[in-house]
Amino acid sequence: MSAIYTIGFTRKSAGAFFELLRAAGVGTLVDIRLHNRSQLAGFAKRDDLAWFARELAGIEYLHVPEFAPTQDLFDAFKRQGGSWEAFEQGFRRVMEQRGAYERFDRKLLRRNPCFLCSEAAPEHCHRRLVAEALAATEPGLRVVHLE
């Protein structure tokens, strides 16, 4: 049985983060953040993360902004005091409007992908929604959250 992995970098040291990826056998780290160059991201800034993934763990790095929420959706989520239900509905609409899942290269699913975002836990993160939507289209594919 194959798996789609997810991981958040918040509250993880670089060592713990890369060890989780390596232990899971991740082949491609798929960055689905809206903002992946922030100075607050530490070791997870886009260019640094791509280098670390390749050099420390032999993992390919790929940025897929089509799986990130829009800035408007992100801002609305913050203004509404964190209404996850509204965010989730809005995110599903955005993914449908973009045709993001239909356009996604399914060959990537054979390379043990791990969807990356910043949230520490997957329950209220769009990476879980993306992984679950993709897993629902492939028989036998399961979602594993690396925490």
C-alpha positions, 0 to 999 in steps of 0.5 A: 500500500502506498502513502501520501505523507504530510508534515508541518515544520512549526515546533520542529527542529531541523534535525527532527524534521529531516529525520521524520522525512528520511525515516518515512522514505519520502522521495519528494517534498511538496511545498504547498505554502502560500508564503514560502520565503518568509524570514520566520520560516527558519530552515524551511525557507524555500531555497534553504529547504530545497538545498537541505532536503537534497543534501541532507536527505536525498529528497527532491523539493517541489513547490506547487502553489496551486495547492496553496490557499488564496491570500483572500481566503487566508486573510478571511480565515484570520479575520473570522477568528479561525472558523475552520469550517468556512476556511475548509469550504472556501479552500475546496471551492478554490481547488475546484475552480483551479482544477488543481487535483485534475491537473496534478501529475499523478506520477508524483504519487509513486515517489512517496510525496510529503505535502509541507505546510507550516502548521504543527498539526494537520487537523486545521491545515490545508495540507490534510485537505490536499492529501485526503483529496488526492488519496480519495482518487487512488485505490489503496493510497493512505494519508500519513501525518508525520508529527 
